[in-house]
Amino acid sequence: MSTMRAMELQAIGGPLRHVEREVPRPGPGELLIEISACGVCRTDLHIIDGDIRDHLPVVPGHEIVGRIVEKGPDTPGVSIGDRVGVPWLGRTCGQCRYCRAGQENLCDDPLFTGFNRNGGFASHCIANTAFCFSIPGQFSDAEATPLLCAGLIGYRSLRLAGNPRRLGLYGFGAAAHILTQVALWQGREVYAFTRPGDTDGQTFARALGCVWAGGSDQAAPQELDAAIIFAPVGALVPLALRAVHKGGRLVCGGIHMSDIPAFPYADLWGERALLSVANLTRADGEEFLRIAAEIPVETRTHDFPLEQANEAVAAVRAGALQGAAVLIPPS
């Protein structure tokens, strides 16, 4: 094992290029992971499109499941061969005001997997031991991948939404299909808002147990206690605010969103709250993965060979998949 394969972003807008390079060696506190599956997340599209930017070239991918094949110094608690999950948050400084306050998701000097450190669209990657998760045994490698971002960010969004009985989800992709199962297990009613005209997506939402599914251009049949927007469309914010009753919350679950258009103050008035979600904490991950196993969550995945990463990205961009796209490196 001297070389590895990866699909690398070399310029904003892509396409991803197939590269081969030497397998990296783990440093102190790090693991070398042989990747068995990596999900394709909408955040990967934002990186490819330059909506969020850091250095290039970079290997995207932050919903990684694989096995430890080499340990660096100071890596207690894990063994060669262990299966682990690698999420978006790859490292924090541990020293800034946010880290000291237990808000490591807001760290001033973080590393993010597949953004400012190479990620999982590859056969191997390096990850910090302290930021890897143990994956519950009932999930296959591919099934577990969307839990590591779509599921985690969805779960953090739900926590910020308060304790809604009627919950609206705008954008019904990988995150919403997981979060619907969590919300129903908690005894909530879920209302799904898809792209206008997406009857297949609406049928999928109803099959998962949503009490109503329609286009995002339609009014909710009931006032909502809270809503979460997963689609990166700022124009949905005024629409969703009008669907939420007084005192309700609207949570924006994406890392990037197009500009929010001006809207009347009356749509926000009445102690409605508009919130964003930033990243995740390790505590979020541990709690969510335990709950996902207890339910258990069933993820719908569509496998693509690693070399077809561009096709997988295009399918996610087009909203052509009910569930999550997953890249499988060659064995």
N, C-alpha and C positions, 0 to 999 in steps of 0.2 A: 504494500500500500504506500506508493510514493507520490502518486498524482491523484487529483480530485477533479470532478466536473462541476461546472456552475453555469447558470444563465445570468449574465451580468448586464447591468444597465450602464452604458458608456456615455450616453448623451440624453438630455431631456427629450421626451417623446418616444424613446425607444427606437427600434425594437431591442429586445434583450438578445444578447449575443452569447453563443456557446463558447466557453473557454475551458482550458485545462491548465492547472497549475499545481505546484507542490502542495501536499497536505500540510496545513499549518501545525505547529506544535503548541500545546497549551502551556501558558505561563502560570505563575502562582495564583491559586484560587480558581483556575480555569479547567474546563473539560474539553476534550475533542470528542465530538459526537458524529457518529455515522448516521446520516439522516435516512429514515424510512418513508416519511411522508411530510409534506409541507402544504398548508392551506394557502390559497390566494385570497387576500383580503382587499377590501376597497381602499384601504390605506396604501397598499402596494400601487394601486392606480394613481393615487395622489402623488406618490414618489416618482413614478414613471412620467407623469404629466408635468412635474415641477411645481405642483400646488404647494408642496412643502419641500424644502431644499436643504441639502448639506453637500458634502463632497461627493464627487464621482471619480472613477467608477465605483459602483457598489452592487452587491448581490442582494436583491430584495428577499422578502419572506420572513415572517415572524410568527407563524403558527406551526412550529416545528416539533415533530416527534421523532426520536431516534434513540440510539443506544450508545452508552459511553464506551469508547475504545481506547482512550488514553486519559490519564489524570495528570495535572500539573501538581506542584507542591502545594500543601495546605488546602486539601480538598477532602475534609472529613465527611463521614456520613453517606458516602456514595461508593459504589464499587464498579469495576469494569463489567460491562454487560447490562447494567441497570438501564431500564427504559425511562426516559425523562422527556418533559415538554419544555420548550424554550419559547417564552412570550416576547411581546414588543419591548417591555422594559428590561433592558439587558444589564444595567448597572446604575447605581446612584452614588453620589459623593459621600453621603452619610454625615455631612458636616454643615450643610446650609440650614437656614431657618426652617425650611419645609421638612427636610429629613429629620431634624431634631424634634419637630412637632408631630411626627407620625404621618406626614403627608408626602411620602417619598414619590408619589405620582407627580408632584409639582417640583421635583428636584431642580436646582439651578444648573447642575452640571451632569446630566444623565448620558448614558449610552442607550440607543434604541436599536434593537435587532433589525437588520435589513434596511437600516437608514443611515446611521453613522458607524455601524459595524456590520460586516458581511453577515447575511442571513441564510435562509433555508432553501432558496431556489438552487440547490446544490446537493452534492453527495455527502459533504462533510461541512461542519461549522465548529467554531469555538464559542463557548458560552461560559458565563460566570456561574460557579456552583451554587452560590447563594440565591440566584435568580431563576433557577430551574425548578420545575414542579414534578412530583411523582404523578404518574398517570394511572387512574383507577383501572383495575384489570379487566373490567367488562367492556371497555372500549378498545376496538382495534386501532391500529396506528392511524389509518385514514379517518376513522370516525372521531378520533380525539382531536384532530388538528383544529377544526373550527371552534372548539371549546376554548382555545388558548387566546383568542382575541374577540371573535364575534360573540362568543359566549360570555367571556369575562367583561367586555365593555358593556354588553347588554345587561349583565347582572349589576354592574356598578350604576348604570343608568337607572335601573329599576329601584335600587336603594335610594338614589337621589330623588326619585319620583314620589317618595313618601310611602303611604300605605293605601294606594288607590283600589277601589272596588272595580271601577270601570276604567280600563287602560286602553288608550289608543296607540297603535304602532304605525308610524308613517315610513314606508319603505319596507317591503316584506322579502328580505333576502336572508343571508346566512344568520345574521344576528337575530332577526325577528323570529325565524322559525325555531331557534333555540329558546329565546326568551318567552315565547308563547307557552311552551311546555312548562317552564318554571312558573310563570304567572298562573296558569290553570291549576297546577299542583298546589299553589298557595291559595286557591279558592277565588281568584279574580276573574272578571269578565274581560275578554280581549276583543278589541275592534281593530281590524286590519285595513290599512289604507295603502293600496298598491299604485303603480303607475296607471293613469287613466287607460281603460281598455284592456288591462291585463287580466283577462278572465281566467286564464290558467293559474295565475298567482292567487287570485281570489278563491278559486276552487281549492287550491292547496291550503290556503289559510283556514277555510272552513273545515277541511278534512282534519286539520290539526286541533280543531275545537273552538276556533274563534266564533263568537256569537253573531258577528256581522263582518262582511268583507266587501269593500267597494273601492272605487278610485279615489285618489287623493283630492280630486276636484269635487267630490261629493261631501255633503254635510253628514256629520255623524247622526245616527238615529236617536241617540241619547246624549245628554251632556256628559262629558268625560270628567273623571276626577283628576286624571293626569294623562299626559301623552309623551311619547318618546319619538324623536325624529332620527331615523338612521340614514335616510337618503340625504345626500350632500346638496340639498336644494334650499337656498335661503327663502325662496318664495313660499315654502311650506310653513314658515314660522307664523305669519299672520293668520293663515288658515287654521293651524292647530290651536293657536291662542283663542280663536273664536269658538273652538270646539270644547275648550276646557272651562268648567264653571268657576265662579268666584272662589278664590282661595286655592285653586288648583295649580299644578306645576306642569311646565313644559320643559323637557330635557332634550338638549341637542347632543346626540351620542357620537357624532363623527369628529375626526381630527381636523377636518376641513369642510367648509360649506361655502357655497356661492353667497354673494352679498345679500343681506336681508333687506328687502324693500321697505320704504317708509310705510308706517301703518298708524292708524289713529290711536292716541293714548287710551281711548275707551276700550280697545281690545286687550290692553294690559291691566287696566285699572280693575279694582275689586280684589286686590292683593293676590293677583295671579303672579307666579314667579317663573322667570325664564332663566335656565341654568345650562351650563355646558359641562361635559365630562372630559377630563384630561387623563389619558393613560390609565394605569391600574396600580394597585399596590399588591405586594405578595400576599397580604392577608385576604384581599379580594379573591385571589386565585385559589388559595387553600380552601376558603369557605365555599366558593362556587363549585369547585371540582368535587367536593364532598357532597354537595346538594345534587349535582348533576348525576352522580353515581347512585344516590339514594332514589331519585325519581323513577327509573333512570331516563335521562334525556336520550332521545334517538335523533342522531344527526343524519341528514341526507347529504351524501357526497357524490361527486362526479370526478372520477380519476382521469388524470392526463399524465402521459410520460413526461419526465423532466424536460426533454427536448421540445415538447409542445407547450412550453410556458407561454409563448406569445398567443397561442390559440386559447389557452385557459384565461389569460388576461382579457382577451377580446370577448369571451363568453361572459365573464363577470361584468365587463363594461356595458354590454348590451342587455344585461338583465335576463339572459337567456336560460339561466339555470335556476331550478327550484332547490335551493340548498347551497352547498359550498363546493367550489372547485378545489381539487387537491392534486399536487404534483407528486409523482412517484419516481424517485431516482432509479437508475438501472441497478440491479442486484449484482 
